[in-house]
Amino acid sequence: RRLIEALAVDGQAADPGHAARIAGIDSPLEAADAAVATGLLTFADGALRFDHPLSRAAVYHGPGFATRARLHARAAEHAASAAAALRHRVAATVGTDDALADELERAAADARARGSWPAVSTALQTAGRMSSRPEDRERRLLEATEAALYGSDRPPPFAAYRDLVGDLAPLCARDGTDRVVLEPVNEPPQACRGGAGHRGHDGLLPAARPAPPAFTLVAICSCAS
C-alpha cells in the first residue's frame, strides 16, 4: 500500500526504485509484486503504472493530508527536476509561504520566457495564494489573470479561472466598491451557439458573489447580455 500511495503522489507511472525511495521501502521489487497483485497497477517496460487515471485519483485522495504532505516532501527530495521538486514542495505546504511564492514567481518568469502561458498563469495563481502580504497576493493574482486571458487564443481552463475570479472579487472590492467594478469575462471566445456564453456567466458570476453585496459585477457580451 505504501508503494501505491507513493506512486499516486509522484504521478501516473514511475520505476519501482523511484517510487520505493519516496515510500521509504528497502525492497522495491517485492513491494512492486505486491502492488501489482492488487490489480491497481501494471508493470511493463521497467515502470509501474496505474491501470487508469481514476485509480490514481482514488488512491491519491485516500490517505489523510498529513500522509500526502509527507509523501510530497519525500518526492521533492527525489524529484528528477527543479520544476517537479517545486511542485511537490508546494503540495506539501499548508497555508502561506513567501519563500515558495517567490520561487513560483521566478518559475513563472522562466515559463514566460519560453512562451508557456498556461504555466505562467498556474505558477502565479499558486504564488498568489501562498503570499502572506496582501499586496503581493493581489499583484500575482492579477498577473495570473492576464497570462490566462491574453497569453493564448484559447480560453483558460474554466474551473481554474472560476476559482481565480472568486479570489479576485474580494481583492477588488477592498479597493472601494464605489471605485472598482469587475467584469469576469468580456466577449468570450466560445461560439454563441449552444448557450456557451450564458453558461460561462452562470459559472463565473456566482463565484464572484461572495464579495461584498455593494460590489458591482458586470456581465456584458454579444451572446450573454
C-alpha positions in Angstrom: 0.0 0.0 0.0 2.8 2.4 0.8 4.3 2.0 -2.7 1.0 2.5 -4.3 0.4 5.7 -2.3 3.9 7.0 -3.2 3.3 6.4 -6.9 0.0 8.2 -6.7 1.7 11.2 -5.2 4.5 11.2 -7.8 2.5 10.6 -10.9 0.8 8.1 -13.2 3.9 6.0 -13.7 7.5 5.5 -12.3 10.1 2.9 -11.9 9.8 0.8 -8.8 13.0 2.1 -7.3 12.0 5.7 -7.5 8.6 5.0 -6.0 10.2 2.9 -3.3 12.5 5.8 -2.3 9.5 8.1 -1.9 7.7 5.4 0.2 10.8 4.7 2.3 10.8 1.0 1.2 14.0 -1.0 1.1 12.8 -3.8 -1.2 11.3 -2.2 -4.3 10.8 -5.4 -6.4 9.0 -7.3 -3.6 6.8 -4.2 -3.0 6.1 -3.9 -6.7 4.9 -7.5 -6.9 2.5 -6.9 -4.0 1.3 -3.7 -5.6 0.6 -5.3 -9.0 -1.2 -8.1 -7.2 -3.9 -5.6 -6.0 -4.9 -5.0 -9.7 -4.4 -1.3 -9.4 -1.0 -1.2 -11.1 0.7 -2.8 -14.1 4.4 -3.3 -14.5 5.8 -3.1 -18.0 9.0 -1.7 -19.6 10.5 -1.2 -16.2 7.8 1.1 -14.9 4.9 0.7 -12.5 1.8 2.3 -13.9 -1.8 2.9 -12.7 -4.3 1.0 -14.8 -6.5 4.1 -15.1 -6.2 7.8 -14.1 -9.3 7.4 -11.8 -7.5 4.6 -9.9 -4.6 7.0 -9.2 -7.0 9.7 -8.1 -8.8 7.4 -5.7 -5.5 6.3 -4.2 -4.2 9.9 -4.0 -7.2 11.2 -2.1 -7.4 8.1 0.1 -4.8 8.9 2.8 -5.1 11.9 5.1 -3.5 15.2 4.3 -0.6 14.6 6.7 0.3 11.4 4.8 0.1 13.1 1.4 2.2 16.1 2.6 4.9 13.7 3.9 5.0 11.8 0.6 5.1 15.0 -1.4 8.0 16.2 0.8 9.9 13.0 0.1 9.0 13.2 -3.6 10.5 16.7 -3.7 13.8 15.3 -2.3 13.9 12.7 -5.1 12.5 14.7 -7.9 14.2 14.5 -11.3 13.9 18.2 -12.0 13.7 21.5 -10.1 10.2 22.1 -11.5 9.0 18.8 -10.2 10.6 19.4 -6.8 8.9 22.8 -6.6 5.5 21.3 -7.5 5.9 18.7 -4.7 7.1 21.3 -2.1 4.0 23.4 -2.9 1.7 20.4 -2.5 3.3 19.6 0.9 2.8 23.1 2.3 -0.2 24.3 4.3 -1.1 28.0 4.3 1.2 30.8 3.1 4.9 30.6 2.4 6.5 33.7 1.0 9.8 31.9 0.1 7.9 29.4 -2.0 5.7 32.1 -3.5 8.9 33.9 -4.6 10.2 30.7 -6.2 6.9 30.2 -8.0 7.1 33.8 -9.4 10.6 33.1 -10.7 9.3 29.9 -12.3 6.5 31.9 -13.9 9.2 34.3 -15.3 11.1 31.3 -16.8 7.8 30.0 -18.3 7.0 33.4 -19.8 10.4 33.4 -21.5 9.6 30.1 -23.0 6.2 31.3 -24.1 4.4 28.8 -21.9 1.5 30.9 -20.8 -0.6 28.2 -19.1 2.4 27.5 -16.9 2.8 31.2 -16.2 -0.8 31.5 -15.1 -0.7 28.4 -12.9 2.5 29.4 -11.2 1.4 33.0 -10.5 -2.1 31.9 -9.2 -0.4 29.4 -6.8 2.1 32.1 -5.8 -0.7 34.5 -5.1 -2.5 32.0 -2.8 0.7 31.3 -0.9 1.6 35.0 -0.4 1.1 36.4 3.1 1.3 40.0 2.1 -2.0 41.3 0.5 -0.2 43.5 -2.0 1.9 40.5 -3.3 -1.2 38.3 -3.4 -3.2 40.8 -5.4 -0.4 41.6 -7.8 0.3 37.9 -8.5 -3.4 37.0 -9.0 -3.9 39.9 -11.4 -0.8 38.9 -13.4 -2.1 35.3 -13.4 -5.4 36.6 -14.9 -3.5 38.5 -17.6 -1.4 35.4 -18.5 -4.5 33.2 -18.7 -6.6 35.6 -20.7 -4.1 37.2 -23.1 -1.4 34.6 -23.4 -3.3 32.3 -25.7 -6.0 32.3 -28.3 -7.7 29.6 -26.4 -9.8 30.2 -23.2 -8.1 29.1 -19.9 -9.4 26.0 -18.1 -12.8 27.1 -16.9 -12.6 25.6 -13.4 -9.2 27.3 -12.7 -10.4 30.6 -14.0 -13.6 30.4 -12.0 -11.5 29.9 -8.8 -9.4 32.8 -9.8 -12.5 35.1 -10.2 -13.5 34.0 -6.7 -10.2 35.1 -5.4 -10.1 38.4 -7.3 -13.5 39.7 -6.4 -12.9 40.3 -2.7 -9.5 41.9 -3.5 -11.0 44.3 -6.0 -13.8 45.2 -3.6 -11.3 46.0 -0.9 -10.1 49.0 -3.0 -13.6 50.6 -2.7 -17.0 49.4 -4.0 -17.6 53.0 -5.3 -14.3 53.0 -7.4 -13.9 49.5 -8.8 -16.1 47.1 -10.7 -15.3 43.6 -12.0 -16.3 42.1 -15.4 -15.3 38.4 -15.1 -15.5 37.9 -18.9 -15.8 40.1 -21.9 -16.6 38.8 -25.4 -15.7 35.2 -24.6 -14.0 33.3 -27.4 -16.6 30.5 -27.3 -19.2 30.4 -30.0 -22.5 31.8 -29.0 -24.4 28.8 -30.3 -25.3 26.2 -27.7 -25.5 28.7 -24.9 -21.8 28.7 -24.1 -21.7 32.4 -23.2 -24.7 32.1 -20.8 -23.1 29.0 -19.2 -19.9 30.9 -18.7 -21.6 33.8 -17.0 -23.7 31.4 -14.9 -20.5 29.8 -13.6 -18.4 32.9 -13.1 -20.8 35.4 -11.5 -21.7 33.2 -8.5 -18.0 32.6 -7.9 -17.5 36.3 -7.5 -20.6 36.9 -5.5 -19.1 36.2 -2.0 -17.6 39.7 -2.4 -19.4 42.5 -0.5 -23.0 42.9 -1.9 -22.3 46.5 -2.8 -19.5 45.5 -5.1 -20.6 45.8 -8.8 -20.3 42.9 -11.1 -20.6 43.5 -14.9 -21.9 40.9 -17.3 -21.9 42.1 -20.9 -21.1 40.4 -24.1 -22.6 39.8 -27.5 -24.1 36.4 -26.7 -24.8 36.6 -23.0 -26.1 40.1 -22.3 
